Structures are given as C-alpha cells and as structure tokens.
Amino acid sequence: MSAADERVDEMLAAAREAMERGSYAPYSNFNVGAAVLADGEVFAGANIENASYPVSVCAERNAVAAAVNAGKRSIDAVAVVSRADVPTPPCGACRQVLNEFGPEMLVTVESASGKRETWTLPEILPHAFGPSDLKT
C-alpha cells in the first residue's frame, strides 16, 4: 500500500474542509474541494468562480498552486470531493495540470453520499501531453 493509499481519508477530509470553508460557486452552485499529497504534506484548495466564467479556477488547480507555492514540484495523489450525487473526476484542464506534477498519481474522488472512485492519472488521461513532449 502506498503512502497515498494510506492517507486518502486524510486527503478527502482536507478537500471536504476546503470545499466547506472556501468554495465560491455562486453561478454553478457546484462546490468542489481538492487536496494533493506532495512530499508527505497535504495541500488543499477550493473552486473559485468568477462572473467572467473563463477566469474561474478549479479546486484541483488551486490545491496544486498551494503545493507549488510551498516549493513542491512532485505530487503523489489528489483527492476531490463535491456535493454531487456521483463521484466527479477532475476536468480535462485539471488532469493536464496534475499530469505536469505527477503523471502516475493516484486520483480519488468522493460524492456527497461518500461513494468513492479511484484511478491512476494515466487511466483518466491516456496519451497525456507533458514536459517530455517539449524536448527536442
């Protein structure tokens, strides 16, 4: 069992707390919290919407930003919670950002009722574009 597997409950709790405390979703009412595990530390974020929809930022990217701002450059896992009836995986843009920092990471999502789904990032982002694609 990996460190990410062992800490998934802690990560989901941090994601849930971030969603409850910090999610700002007045337009979609789709509140989301996320937490990433990087070098043994958990960093959380919540989604923040904006009246100019394209500048809204997902919870997953805010959690990654918190880790990167703390100097982390490798992420082992992400946990995502929402108030949806079914577990909701990260959007395509978030999958791409997650790939930048942990192309093999564990992805765990949980619905409002506690139903969980778990994948590896390559399972939900096959044939990802990454840093190696920019090397000539």
Rosetta blueprint (number, residue, H / E / L):
1 M L
2 S L
3 A H
4 A H
5 D H
6 E H
7 R L
8 V H
9 D H
10 E H
11 M H
12 L H
13 A H
14 A H
15 A H
16 R H
17 E H
18 A H
19 M H
20 E H
21 R H
22 G H
23 S L
24 Y E
25 A L
26 P L
27 Y L
28 S L
29 N L
30 F L
31 N L
32 V E
33 G E
34 A E
35 A E
36 V E
37 L E
38 A E
39 D L
40 G L
41 E E
42 V E
43 F E
44 A E
45 G E
46 A E
47 N L
48 I E
49 E L
50 N L
51 A L
52 S L
53 Y H
54 P H
55 V H
56 S L
57 V E
58 C L
59 A H
60 E H
61 R H
62 N H
63 A H
64 V H
65 A H
66 A H
67 A H
68 V H
69 N H
70 A L
71 G L
72 K L
73 R L
74 S L
75 I L
76 D L
77 A E
78 V E
79 A E
80 V E
81 V E
82 S E
83 R L
84 A L
85 D L
86 V L
87 P L
88 T L
89 P L
90 P L
91 C L
92 G H
93 A H
94 C H
95 R H
96 Q H
97 V H
98 L H
99 N H
100 E H
101 F H
102 G L
103 P L
104 E L
105 M L
106 L E
107 V E
108 T E
109 V E
110 E E
111 S L
112 A L
113 S L
114 G L
115 K L
116 R E
117 E E
118 T E
119 W E
120 T E
121 L H
122 P H
123 E H
124 I H
125 L L
126 P L
127 H L
128 A L
129 F L
130 G L
131 P H
132 S H
133 D H
134 L H
135 K L
136 T L
